[in-house]
Amino acid sequence: MAHTTFPSDLPKPEDDGACNHLTGSRFPSVALPATSGSTVDPSTLSGLSILFCYPRTGAPNETITDDWNAIPGARGCTPQACSFRDACDEFKSLGVSNIFGASTQDTPYQQEAKD
């Protein structure tokens, strides 16, 4: 599948520290659409929550363009999302109550990917 096979020369993303100041900040109140059809406001969740953000979810048999491959970290979106899914039980055993992923794609596309 195109979204699980990677070229060997993909550029690696670097942490430039631009988000370091956000550690410990309160999440603002915002209603985000969920694939369940409801909305989620992360600021109202109790317990420890993980919200990971990524540009897009790949589709099976999708052709990945060279310009997308040239963006550091862009090809890691689907594997990143799958790794959160696969580690869900481990996160819960560590006290995580909620795990959410947010992408730039619309909710119907994400619903299809979820199903």
Jmol script that loads the backbone (N, CA, C; Angstrom):
load data "model"
ATOM      1  N   MET A   1       0.832  -1.184   0.000  1.00  0.00           N
ATOM      2  CA  MET A   1       0.000   0.000   0.000  1.00  0.00           C
ATOM      3  C   MET A   1       0.876   1.246   0.000  1.00  0.00           C
ATOM      4  N   ALA A   2       0.461   2.262  -0.710  1.00  0.00           N
ATOM      5  CA  ALA A   2       1.249   3.480  -0.862  1.00  0.00           C
ATOM      6  C   ALA A   2       1.490   4.191   0.464  1.00  0.00           C
ATOM      7  N   HIS A   3       0.554   4.083   1.392  1.00  0.00           N
ATOM      8  CA  HIS A   3       0.715   4.825   2.639  1.00  0.00           C
ATOM      9  C   HIS A   3       1.522   4.077   3.693  1.00  0.00           C
ATOM     10  N   THR A   4       1.992   2.870   3.383  1.00  0.00           N
ATOM     11  CA  THR A   4       2.820   2.130   4.332  1.00  0.00           C
ATOM     12  C   THR A   4       4.180   1.759   3.772  1.00  0.00           C
ATOM     13  N   THR A   5       4.454   2.122   2.531  1.00  0.00           N
ATOM     14  CA  THR A   5       5.750   1.880   1.917  1.00  0.00           C
ATOM     15  C   THR A   5       6.441   3.224   1.753  1.00  0.00           C
ATOM     16  N   PHE A   6       7.667   3.344   2.283  1.00  0.00           N
ATOM     17  CA  PHE A   6       8.335   4.634   2.304  1.00  0.00           C
ATOM     18  C   PHE A   6       9.640   4.616   1.520  1.00  0.00           C
ATOM     19  N   PRO A   7       9.926   5.693   0.769  1.00  0.00           N
ATOM     20  CA  PRO A   7      11.226   5.816   0.118  1.00  0.00           C
ATOM     21  C   PRO A   7      12.321   5.903   1.188  1.00  0.00           C
ATOM     22  N   SER A   8      13.507   5.427   0.879  1.00  0.00           N
ATOM     23  CA  SER A   8      14.596   5.422   1.861  1.00  0.00           C
ATOM     24  C   SER A   8      15.182   6.806   2.111  1.00  0.00           C
ATOM     25  N   ASP A   9      14.915   7.757   1.231  1.00  0.00           N
ATOM     26  CA  ASP A   9      15.530   9.081   1.358  1.00  0.00           C
ATOM     27  C   ASP A   9      14.576  10.155   1.889  1.00  0.00           C
ATOM     28  N   LEU A  10      13.550   9.759   2.620  1.00  0.00           N
ATOM     29  CA  LEU A  10      12.615  10.748   3.167  1.00  0.00           C
ATOM     30  C   LEU A  10      13.350  11.680   4.127  1.00  0.00           C
ATOM     31  N   PRO A  11      13.087  13.001   4.029  1.00  0.00           N
ATOM     32  CA  PRO A  11      13.719  13.920   4.982  1.00  0.00           C
ATOM     33  C   PRO A  11      13.104  13.741   6.369  1.00  0.00           C
ATOM     34  N   LYS A  12      13.952  13.790   7.394  1.00  0.00           N
ATOM     35  CA  LYS A  12      13.472  13.619   8.763  1.00  0.00           C
ATOM     36  C   LYS A  12      13.056  14.971   9.335  1.00  0.00           C
ATOM     37  N   PRO A  13      11.924  15.000  10.029  1.00  0.00           N
ATOM     38  CA  PRO A  13      11.520  16.260  10.661  1.00  0.00           C
ATOM     39  C   PRO A  13      12.448  16.587  11.829  1.00  0.00           C
ATOM     40  N   GLU A  14      12.630  17.873  12.091  1.00  0.00           N
ATOM     41  CA  GLU A  14      13.431  18.311  13.223  1.00  0.00           C
ATOM     42  C   GLU A  14      12.556  19.131  14.159  1.00  0.00           C
ATOM     43  N   ASP A  15      12.722  18.907  15.441  1.00  0.00           N
ATOM     44  CA  ASP A  15      11.995  19.687  16.436  1.00  0.00           C
ATOM     45  C   ASP A  15      12.726  21.011  16.610  1.00  0.00           C
ATOM     46  N   ASP A  16      12.104  22.086  16.159  1.00  0.00           N
ATOM     47  CA  ASP A  16      12.739  23.404  16.253  1.00  0.00           C
ATOM     48  C   ASP A  16      12.431  24.104  17.570  1.00  0.00           C
ATOM     49  N   GLY A  17      11.660  23.449  18.426  1.00  0.00           N
ATOM     50  CA  GLY A  17      11.354  24.015  19.731  1.00  0.00           C
ATOM     51  C   GLY A  17      10.283  25.092  19.723  1.00  0.00           C
ATOM     52  N   ALA A  18       9.673  25.346  18.570  1.00  0.00           N
ATOM     53  CA  ALA A  18       8.706  26.443  18.456  1.00  0.00           C
ATOM     54  C   ALA A  18       7.469  26.253  19.335  1.00  0.00           C
ATOM     55  N   CYS A  19       7.195  25.028  19.754  1.00  0.00           N
ATOM     56  CA  CYS A  19       6.002  24.777  20.579  1.00  0.00           C
ATOM     57  C   CYS A  19       6.342  24.523  22.042  1.00  0.00           C
ATOM     58  N   ASN A  20       7.599  24.641  22.404  1.00  0.00           N
ATOM     59  CA  ASN A  20       8.001  24.344  23.781  1.00  0.00           C
ATOM     60  C   ASN A  20       7.247  25.171  24.814  1.00  0.00           C
ATOM     61  N   HIS A  21       6.876  26.383  24.466  1.00  0.00           N
ATOM     62  CA  HIS A  21       6.179  27.263  25.412  1.00  0.00           C
ATOM     63  C   HIS A  21       4.755  26.791  25.724  1.00  0.00           C
ATOM     64  N   LEU A  22       4.255  25.836  24.963  1.00  0.00           N
ATOM     65  CA  LEU A  22       2.883  25.365  25.170  1.00  0.00           C
ATOM     66  C   LEU A  22       2.759  24.332  26.286  1.00  0.00           C
ATOM     67  N   THR A  23       3.871  23.733  26.692  1.00  0.00           N
ATOM     68  CA  THR A  23       3.830  22.716  27.735  1.00  0.00           C
ATOM     69  C   THR A  23       3.212  23.302  29.001  1.00  0.00           C
ATOM     70  N   GLY A  24       2.205  22.630  29.508  1.00  0.00           N
ATOM     71  CA  GLY A  24       1.524  23.061  30.720  1.00  0.00           C
ATOM     72  C   GLY A  24       0.430  24.090  30.501  1.00  0.00           C
ATOM     73  N   SER A  25       0.237  24.524  29.265  1.00  0.00           N
ATOM     74  CA  SER A  25      -0.810  25.511  28.971  1.00  0.00           C
ATOM     75  C   SER A  25      -2.181  24.851  29.006  1.00  0.00           C
ATOM     76  N   ARG A  26      -3.190  25.640  29.318  1.00  0.00           N
ATOM     77  CA  ARG A  26      -4.560  25.148  29.270  1.00  0.00           C
ATOM     78  C   ARG A  26      -5.041  25.198  27.827  1.00  0.00           C
ATOM     79  N   PHE A  27      -5.794  24.192  27.439  1.00  0.00           N
ATOM     80  CA  PHE A  27      -6.332  24.133  26.085  1.00  0.00           C
ATOM     81  C   PHE A  27      -7.529  25.074  26.006  1.00  0.00           C
ATOM     82  N   PRO A  28      -7.614  25.906  24.967  1.00  0.00           N
ATOM     83  CA  PRO A  28      -8.762  26.820  24.861  1.00  0.00           C
ATOM     84  C   PRO A  28     -10.052  26.048  24.571  1.00  0.00           C
ATOM     85  N   SER A  29     -11.167  26.644  24.905  1.00  0.00           N
ATOM     86  CA  SER A  29     -12.459  26.027  24.630  1.00  0.00           C
ATOM     87  C   SER A  29     -12.751  26.107  23.132  1.00  0.00           C
ATOM     88  N   VAL A  30     -12.886  24.950  22.520  1.00  0.00           N
ATOM     89  CA  VAL A  30     -13.203  24.875  21.091  1.00  0.00           C
ATOM     90  C   VAL A  30     -13.920  23.548  20.842  1.00  0.00           C
ATOM     91  N   ALA A  31     -15.024  23.590  20.117  1.00  0.00           N
ATOM     92  CA  ALA A  31     -15.777  22.373  19.801  1.00  0.00           C
ATOM     93  C   ALA A  31     -15.247  21.801  18.491  1.00  0.00           C
ATOM     94  N   LEU A  32     -14.639  20.639  18.564  1.00  0.00           N
ATOM     95  CA  LEU A  32     -14.073  19.981  17.386  1.00  0.00           C
ATOM     96  C   LEU A  32     -15.000  18.860  16.930  1.00  0.00           C
ATOM     97  N   PRO A  33     -15.268  18.749  15.617  1.00  0.00           N
ATOM     98  CA  PRO A  33     -16.132  17.664  15.136  1.00  0.00           C
ATOM     99  C   PRO A  33     -15.443  16.310  15.299  1.00  0.00           C
ATOM    100  N   ALA A  34     -16.196  15.326  15.721  1.00  0.00           N
ATOM    101  CA  ALA A  34     -15.677  13.973  15.926  1.00  0.00           C
ATOM    102  C   ALA A  34     -16.282  13.020  14.904  1.00  0.00           C
ATOM    103  N   THR A  35     -15.589  11.920  14.643  1.00  0.00           N
ATOM    104  CA  THR A  35     -16.102  10.929  13.695  1.00  0.00           C
ATOM    105  C   THR A  35     -17.350  10.235  14.219  1.00  0.00           C
ATOM    106  N   SER A  36     -17.643  10.389  15.501  1.00  0.00           N
ATOM    107  CA  SER A  36     -18.857   9.798  16.077  1.00  0.00           C
ATOM    108  C   SER A  36     -20.101  10.608  15.729  1.00  0.00           C
ATOM    109  N   GLY A  37     -19.898  11.803  15.145  1.00  0.00           N
ATOM    110  CA  GLY A  37     -21.018  12.676  14.828  1.00  0.00           C
ATOM    111  C   GLY A  37     -21.242  13.749  15.881  1.00  0.00           C
ATOM    112  N   SER A  38     -20.578  13.622  17.005  1.00  0.00           N
ATOM    113  CA  SER A  38     -20.699  14.625  18.061  1.00  0.00           C
ATOM    114  C   SER A  38     -19.546  15.624  17.941  1.00  0.00           C
ATOM    115  N   THR A  39     -19.432  16.491  18.919  1.00  0.00           N
ATOM    116  CA  THR A  39     -18.279  17.383  18.992  1.00  0.00           C
ATOM    117  C   THR A  39     -17.545  17.111  20.296  1.00  0.00           C
ATOM    118  N   VAL A  40     -16.264  17.451  20.313  1.00  0.00           N
ATOM    119  CA  VAL A  40     -15.435  17.272  21.497  1.00  0.00           C
ATOM    120  C   VAL A  40     -14.774  18.611  21.804  1.00  0.00           C
ATOM    121  N   ASP A  41     -14.900  19.053  23.040  1.00  0.00           N
ATOM    122  CA  ASP A  41     -14.201  20.248  23.502  1.00  0.00           C
ATOM    123  C   ASP A  41     -13.094  19.768  24.436  1.00  0.00           C
ATOM    124  N   PRO A  42     -11.853  19.718  23.953  1.00  0.00           N
ATOM    125  CA  PRO A  42     -10.762  19.190  24.782  1.00  0.00           C
ATOM    126  C   PRO A  42     -10.594  19.906  26.119  1.00  0.00           C
ATOM    127  N   SER A  43     -11.004  21.171  26.205  1.00  0.00           N
ATOM    128  CA  SER A  43     -10.837  21.914  27.458  1.00  0.00           C
ATOM    129  C   SER A  43     -11.747  21.402  28.567  1.00  0.00           C
ATOM    130  N   THR A  44     -12.764  20.630  28.211  1.00  0.00           N
ATOM    131  CA  THR A  44     -13.714  20.141  29.218  1.00  0.00           C
ATOM    132  C   THR A  44     -13.454  18.698  29.637  1.00  0.00           C
ATOM    133  N   LEU A  45     -12.479  18.059  29.034  1.00  0.00           N
ATOM    134  CA  LEU A  45     -12.214  16.654  29.336  1.00  0.00           C
ATOM    135  C   LEU A  45     -11.536  16.510  30.689  1.00  0.00           C
ATOM    136  N   SER A  46     -11.931  15.491  31.428  1.00  0.00           N
ATOM    137  CA  SER A  46     -11.267  15.224  32.698  1.00  0.00           C
ATOM    138  C   SER A  46     -10.193  14.169  32.476  1.00  0.00           C
ATOM    139  N   GLY A  47      -9.222  14.157  33.347  1.00  0.00           N
ATOM    140  CA  GLY A  47      -8.144  13.188  33.235  1.00  0.00           C
ATOM    141  C   GLY A  47      -7.115  13.602  32.199  1.00  0.00           C
ATOM    142  N   LEU A  48      -6.189  12.720  31.965  1.00  0.00           N
ATOM    143  CA  LEU A  48      -5.108  12.960  31.014  1.00  0.00           C
ATOM    144  C   LEU A  48      -5.587  12.634  29.601  1.00  0.00           C
ATOM    145  N   SER A  49      -5.395  13.571  28.683  1.00  0.00           N
ATOM    146  CA  SER A  49      -5.819  13.379  27.293  1.00  0.00           C
ATOM    147  C   SER A  49      -4.648  13.608  26.352  1.00  0.00           C
ATOM    148  N   ILE A  50      -4.663  12.903  25.239  1.00  0.00           N
ATOM    149  CA  ILE A  50      -3.685  13.097  24.168  1.00  0.00           C
ATOM    150  C   ILE A  50      -4.439  13.602  22.954  1.00  0.00           C
ATOM    151  N   LEU A  51      -3.978  14.706  22.392  1.00  0.00           N
ATOM    152  CA  LEU A  51      -4.507  15.227  21.135  1.00  0.00           C
ATOM    153  C   LEU A  51      -3.317  15.362  20.200  1.00  0.00           C
ATOM    154  N   PHE A  52      -3.248  14.488  19.201  1.00  0.00           N
ATOM    155  CA  PHE A  52      -2.154  14.592  18.237  1.00  0.00           C
ATOM    156  C   PHE A  52      -2.700  15.159  16.938  1.00  0.00           C
ATOM    157  N   CYS A  53      -1.924  16.027  16.332  1.00  0.00           N
ATOM    158  CA  CYS A  53      -2.339  16.720  15.112  1.00  0.00           C
ATOM    159  C   CYS A  53      -1.454  16.274  13.957  1.00  0.00           C
ATOM    160  N   TYR A  54      -2.061  16.128  12.801  1.00  0.00           N
ATOM    161  CA  TYR A  54      -1.322  15.684  11.624  1.00  0.00           C
ATOM    162  C   TYR A  54      -2.008  16.236  10.383  1.00  0.00           C
ATOM    163  N   PRO A  55      -1.268  16.369   9.272  1.00  0.00           N
ATOM    164  CA  PRO A  55      -1.848  16.982   8.072  1.00  0.00           C
ATOM    165  C   PRO A  55      -2.963  16.183   7.420  1.00  0.00           C
ATOM    166  N   ARG A  56      -2.767  14.856   7.283  1.00  0.00           N
ATOM    167  CA  ARG A  56      -3.772  14.096   6.544  1.00  0.00           C
ATOM    168  C   ARG A  56      -3.594  12.600   6.759  1.00  0.00           C
ATOM    169  N   THR A  57      -4.664  11.877   6.515  1.00  0.00           N
ATOM    170  CA  THR A  57      -4.658  10.421   6.556  1.00  0.00           C
ATOM    171  C   THR A  57      -4.555   9.904   5.131  1.00  0.00           C
ATOM    172  N   GLY A  58      -3.645   8.981   4.905  1.00  0.00           N
ATOM    173  CA  GLY A  58      -3.496   8.391   3.574  1.00  0.00           C
ATOM    174  C   GLY A  58      -4.586   7.370   3.306  1.00  0.00           C
ATOM    175  N   ALA A  59      -4.893   7.191   2.044  1.00  0.00           N
ATOM    176  CA  ALA A  59      -5.896   6.210   1.632  1.00  0.00           C
ATOM    177  C   ALA A  59      -5.199   5.040   0.944  1.00  0.00           C
ATOM    178  N   PRO A  60      -5.692   3.827   1.149  1.00  0.00           N
ATOM    179  CA  PRO A  60      -5.105   2.684   0.452  1.00  0.00           C
ATOM    180  C   PRO A  60      -5.091   2.916  -1.058  1.00  0.00           C
ATOM    181  N   ASN A  61      -4.017   2.497  -1.694  1.00  0.00           N
ATOM    182  CA  ASN A  61      -3.826   2.597  -3.147  1.00  0.00           C
ATOM    183  C   ASN A  61      -3.731   4.035  -3.648  1.00  0.00           C
ATOM    184  N   GLU A  62      -3.548   4.975  -2.755  1.00  0.00           N
ATOM    185  CA  GLU A  62      -3.384   6.372  -3.138  1.00  0.00           C
ATOM    186  C   GLU A  62      -1.962   6.590  -3.653  1.00  0.00           C
ATOM    187  N   THR A  63      -1.821   7.360  -4.718  1.00  0.00           N
ATOM    188  CA  THR A  63      -0.502   7.697  -5.232  1.00  0.00           C
ATOM    189  C   THR A  63       0.045   8.872  -4.434  1.00  0.00           C
ATOM    190  N   ILE A  64       1.213   8.690  -3.862  1.00  0.00           N
ATOM    191  CA  ILE A  64       1.854   9.743  -3.083  1.00  0.00           C
ATOM    192  C   ILE A  64       2.826  10.475  -4.000  1.00  0.00           C
ATOM    193  N   THR A  65       2.692  11.785  -4.088  1.00  0.00           N
ATOM    194  CA  THR A  65       3.521  12.573  -5.000  1.00  0.00           C
ATOM    195  C   THR A  65       4.894  12.869  -4.398  1.00  0.00           C
ATOM    196  N   ASP A  66       5.858  13.139  -5.269  1.00  0.00           N
ATOM    197  CA  ASP A  66       7.211  13.449  -4.818  1.00  0.00           C
ATOM    198  C   ASP A  66       7.248  14.707  -3.957  1.00  0.00           C
ATOM    199  N   ASP A  67       6.407  15.705  -4.296  1.00  0.00           N
ATOM    200  CA  ASP A  67       6.432  16.927  -3.491  1.00  0.00           C
ATOM    201  C   ASP A  67       5.932  16.671  -2.065  1.00  0.00           C
ATOM    202  N   TRP A  68       5.004  15.737  -1.896  1.00  0.00           N
ATOM    203  CA  TRP A  68       4.558  15.380  -0.546  1.00  0.00           C
ATOM    204  C   TRP A  68       5.678  14.653   0.191  1.00  0.00           C
ATOM    205  N   ASN A  69       6.388  13.782  -0.520  1.00  0.00           N
ATOM    206  CA  ASN A  69       7.513  13.070   0.085  1.00  0.00           C
ATOM    207  C   ASN A  69       8.622  14.018   0.521  1.00  0.00           C
ATOM    208  N   ALA A  70       8.730  15.181  -0.121  1.00  0.00           N
ATOM    209  CA  ALA A  70       9.797  16.134   0.186  1.00  0.00           C
ATOM    210  C   ALA A  70       9.543  16.915   1.476  1.00  0.00           C
ATOM    211  N   ILE A  71       8.336  16.858   2.012  1.00  0.00           N
ATOM    212  CA  ILE A  71       8.011  17.588   3.246  1.00  0.00           C
ATOM    213  C   ILE A  71       8.448  16.735   4.442  1.00  0.00           C
ATOM    214  N   PRO A  72       9.375  17.248   5.266  1.00  0.00           N
ATOM    215  CA  PRO A  72       9.837  16.460   6.418  1.00  0.00           C
ATOM    216  C   PRO A  72       8.679  16.058   7.335  1.00  0.00           C
ATOM    217  N   GLY A  73       8.523  14.764   7.542  1.00  0.00           N
ATOM    218  CA  GLY A  73       7.491  14.242   8.430  1.00  0.00           C
ATOM    219  C   GLY A  73       6.132  14.009   7.804  1.00  0.00           C
ATOM    220  N   ALA A  74       5.914  14.493   6.586  1.00  0.00           N
ATOM    221  CA  ALA A  74       4.583  14.378   5.980  1.00  0.00           C
ATOM    222  C   ALA A  74       4.161  12.929   5.776  1.00  0.00           C
ATOM    223  N   ARG A  75       5.083  12.058   5.462  1.00  0.00           N
ATOM    224  CA  ARG A  75       4.717  10.663   5.205  1.00  0.00           C
ATOM    225  C   ARG A  75       4.517   9.858   6.482  1.00  0.00           C
ATOM    226  N   GLY A  76       4.644  10.474   7.614  1.00  0.00           N
ATOM    227  CA  GLY A  76       4.464   9.747   8.860  1.00  0.00           C
ATOM    228  C   GLY A  76       3.072   9.824   9.440  1.00  0.00           C
ATOM    229  N   CYS A  77       2.159  10.506   8.754  1.00  0.00           N
ATOM    230  CA  CYS A  77       0.823  10.755   9.312  1.00  0.00           C
ATOM    231  C   CYS A  77       0.055   9.475   9.621  1.00  0.00           C
ATOM    232  N   THR A  78      -0.116   8.630   8.626  1.00  0.00           N
ATOM    233  CA  THR A  78      -0.907   7.414   8.820  1.00  0.00           C
ATOM    234  C   THR A  78      -0.229   6.466   9.808  1.00  0.00           C
ATOM    235  N   PRO A  79       1.092   6.227   9.690  1.00  0.00           N
ATOM    236  CA  PRO A  79       1.732   5.377  10.697  1.00  0.00           C
ATOM    237  C   PRO A  79       1.635   5.957  12.110  1.00  0.00           C
ATOM    238  N   GLN A  80       1.702   7.292  12.229  1.00  0.00           N
ATOM    239  CA  GLN A  80       1.568   7.921  13.541  1.00  0.00           C
ATOM    240  C   GLN A  80       0.182   7.632  14.114  1.00  0.00           C
ATOM    241  N   ALA A  81      -0.849   7.840  13.315  1.00  0.00           N
ATOM    242  CA  ALA A  81      -2.212   7.585  13.780  1.00  0.00           C
ATOM    243  C   ALA A  81      -2.384   6.115  14.155  1.00  0.00           C
ATOM    244  N   CYS A  82      -1.851   5.226  13.341  1.00  0.00           N
ATOM    245  CA  CYS A  82      -1.955   3.786  13.631  1.00  0.00           C
ATOM    246  C   CYS A  82      -1.202   3.425  14.908  1.00  0.00           C
ATOM    247  N   SER A  83      -0.077   4.101  15.178  1.00  0.00           N
ATOM    248  CA  SER A  83       0.676   3.788  16.391  1.00  0.00           C
ATOM    249  C   SER A  83      -0.103   4.197  17.643  1.00  0.00           C
ATOM    250  N   PHE A  84      -0.835   5.304  17.575  1.00  0.00           N
ATOM    251  CA  PHE A  84      -1.686   5.676  18.708  1.00  0.00           C
ATOM    252  C   PHE A  84      -2.796   4.646  18.891  1.00  0.00           C
ATOM    253  N   ARG A  85      -3.396   4.210  17.796  1.00  0.00           N
ATOM    254  CA  ARG A  85      -4.447   3.184  17.874  1.00  0.00           C
ATOM    255  C   ARG A  85      -3.888   1.902  18.493  1.00  0.00           C
ATOM    256  N   ASP A  86      -2.728   1.477  18.008  1.00  0.00           N
ATOM    257  CA  ASP A  86      -2.147   0.219  18.463  1.00  0.00           C
ATOM    258  C   ASP A  86      -1.697   0.264  19.925  1.00  0.00           C
ATOM    259  N   ALA A  87      -1.346   1.447  20.410  1.00  0.00           N
ATOM    260  CA  ALA A  87      -0.867   1.584  21.788  1.00  0.00           C
ATOM    261  C   ALA A  87      -1.966   2.043  22.747  1.00  0.00           C
ATOM    262  N   CYS A  88      -3.200   2.044  22.295  1.00  0.00           N
ATOM    263  CA  CYS A  88      -4.316   2.553  23.102  1.00  0.00           C
ATOM    264  C   CYS A  88      -4.388   1.883  24.477  1.00  0.00           C
ATOM    265  N   ASP A  89      -4.302   0.573  24.539  1.00  0.00           N
ATOM    266  CA  ASP A  89      -4.385  -0.126  25.821  1.00  0.00           C
ATOM    267  C   ASP A  89      -3.222   0.256  26.736  1.00  0.00           C
ATOM    268  N   GLU A  90      -2.039   0.391  26.159  1.00  0.00           N
ATOM    269  CA  GLU A  90      -0.871   0.785  26.955  1.00  0.00           C
ATOM    270  C   GLU A  90      -1.050   2.196  27.520  1.00  0.00           C
ATOM    271  N   PHE A  91      -1.526   3.115  26.686  1.00  0.00           N
ATOM    272  CA  PHE A  91      -1.779   4.475  27.167  1.00  0.00           C
ATOM    273  C   PHE A  91      -2.803   4.464  28.300  1.00  0.00           C
ATOM    274  N   LYS A  92      -3.864   3.690  28.140  1.00  0.00           N
ATOM    275  CA  LYS A  92      -4.897   3.628  29.180  1.00  0.00           C
ATOM    276  C   LYS A  92      -4.317   3.080  30.487  1.00  0.00           C
ATOM    277  N   SER A  93      -3.407   2.096  30.379  1.00  0.00           N
ATOM    278  CA  SER A  93      -2.783   1.552  31.587  1.00  0.00           C
ATOM    279  C   SER A  93      -1.879   2.581  32.270  1.00  0.00           C
ATOM    280  N   LEU A  94      -1.466   3.594  31.528  1.00  0.00           N
ATOM    281  CA  LEU A  94      -0.634   4.666  32.079  1.00  0.00           C
ATOM    282  C   LEU A  94      -1.465   5.860  32.553  1.00  0.00           C
ATOM    283  N   GLY A  95      -2.800   5.721  32.503  1.00  0.00           N
ATOM    284  CA  GLY A  95      -3.670   6.764  33.024  1.00  0.00           C
ATOM    285  C   GLY A  95      -4.251   7.717  32.003  1.00  0.00           C
ATOM    286  N   VAL A  96      -4.056   7.442  30.724  1.00  0.00           N
ATOM    287  CA  VAL A  96      -4.624   8.303  29.686  1.00  0.00           C
ATOM    288  C   VAL A  96      -6.104   7.970  29.528  1.00  0.00           C
ATOM    289  N   SER A  97      -6.945   8.983  29.634  1.00  0.00           N
ATOM    290  CA  SER A  97      -8.393   8.791  29.528  1.00  0.00           C
ATOM    291  C   SER A  97      -8.913   8.922  28.107  1.00  0.00           C
ATOM    292  N   ASN A  98      -8.285   9.793  27.314  1.00  0.00           N
ATOM    293  CA  ASN A  98      -8.777  10.097  25.967  1.00  0.00           C
ATOM    294  C   ASN A  98      -7.616  10.240  24.993  1.00  0.00           C
ATOM    295  N   ILE A  99      -7.819   9.746  23.777  1.00  0.00           N
ATOM    296  CA  ILE A  99      -6.853   9.937  22.694  1.00  0.00           C
ATOM    297  C   ILE A  99      -7.625  10.409  21.472  1.00  0.00           C
ATOM    298  N   PHE A 100      -7.220  11.552  20.937  1.00  0.00           N
ATOM    299  CA  PHE A 100      -7.860  12.115  19.748  1.00  0.00           C
ATOM    300  C   PHE A 100      -6.796  12.493  18.733  1.00  0.00           C
ATOM    301  N   GLY A 101      -7.122  12.315  17.478  1.00  0.00           N
ATOM    302  CA  GLY A 101      -6.274  12.793  16.389  1.00  0.00           C
ATOM    303  C   GLY A 101      -7.030  13.842  15.602  1.00  0.00           C
ATOM    304  N   ALA A 102      -6.345  14.897  15.213  1.00  0.00           N
ATOM    305  CA  ALA A 102      -6.970  15.971  14.437  1.00  0.00           C
ATOM    306  C   ALA A 102      -6.169  16.189  13.158  1.00  0.00           C
ATOM    307  N   SER A 103      -6.870  16.220  12.036  1.00  0.00           N
ATOM    308  CA  SER A 103      -6.204  16.463  10.759  1.00  0.00           C
ATOM    309  C   SER A 103      -6.916  17.587  10.017  1.00  0.00           C
ATOM    310  N   THR A 104      -6.367  17.935   8.875  1.00  0.00           N
ATOM    311  CA  THR A 104      -6.955  19.002   8.061  1.00  0.00           C
ATOM    312  C   THR A 104      -8.104  18.503   7.194  1.00  0.00           C
ATOM    313  N   GLN A 105      -8.331  17.197   7.180  1.00  0.00           N
ATOM    314  CA  GLN A 105      -9.374  16.640   6.318  1.00  0.00           C
ATOM    315  C   GLN A 105     -10.750  16.745   6.970  1.00  0.00           C
ATOM    316  N   ASP A 106     -11.770  16.726   6.137  1.00  0.00           N
ATOM    317  CA  ASP A 106     -13.119  16.876   6.665  1.00  0.00           C
ATOM    318  C   ASP A 106     -13.573  15.610   7.405  1.00  0.00           C
ATOM    319  N   THR A 107     -14.608  15.785   8.201  1.00  0.00           N
ATOM    320  CA  THR A 107     -15.102  14.697   9.044  1.00  0.00           C
ATOM    321  C   THR A 107     -15.583  13.486   8.240  1.00  0.00           C
ATOM    322  N   PRO A 108     -16.311  13.656   7.116  1.00  0.00           N
ATOM    323  CA  PRO A 108     -16.714  12.470   6.348  1.00  0.00           C
ATOM    324  C   PRO A 108     -15.516  11.630   5.868  1.00  0.00           C
ATOM    325  N   TYR A 109     -14.429  12.281   5.450  1.00  0.00           N
ATOM    326  CA  TYR A 109     -13.240  11.534   5.029  1.00  0.00           C
ATOM    327  C   TYR A 109     -12.664  10.773   6.214  1.00  0.00           C
ATOM    328  N   GLN A 110     -12.581  11.430   7.363  1.00  0.00           N
ATOM    329  CA  GLN A 110     -12.050  10.779   8.554  1.00  0.00           C
ATOM    330  C   GLN A 110     -12.949   9.633   9.005  1.00  0.00           C
ATOM    331  N   GLN A 111     -14.257   9.796   8.863  1.00  0.00           N
ATOM    332  CA  GLN A 111     -15.187   8.726   9.223  1.00  0.00           C
ATOM    333  C   GLN A 111     -14.923   7.496   8.361  1.00  0.00           C
ATOM    334  N   GLU A 112     -14.709   7.717   7.063  1.00  0.00           N
ATOM    335  CA  GLU A 112     -14.415   6.609   6.151  1.00  0.00           C
ATOM    336  C   GLU A 112     -13.110   5.927   6.549  1.00  0.00           C
ATOM    337  N   ALA A 113     -12.107   6.715   6.914  1.00  0.00           N
ATOM    338  CA  ALA A 113     -10.821   6.145   7.320  1.00  0.00           C
ATOM    339  C   ALA A 113     -10.958   5.368   8.625  1.00  0.00           C
ATOM    340  N   LYS A 114     -11.791   5.863   9.526  1.00  0.00           N
ATOM    341  CA  LYS A 114     -12.013   5.198  10.812  1.00  0.00           C
ATOM    342  C   LYS A 114     -12.685   3.851  10.610  1.00  0.00           C
ATOM    343  N   ASP A 115     -13.691   3.822   9.725  1.00  0.00           N
ATOM    344  CA  ASP A 115     -14.440   2.592   9.478  1.00  0.00           C
ATOM    345  C   ASP A 115     -13.574   1.594   8.751  1.00  0.00           C
TER     346      ASP A 115
END
end "model"
wireframe off; spacefill off
backbone 0.3
color backbone group
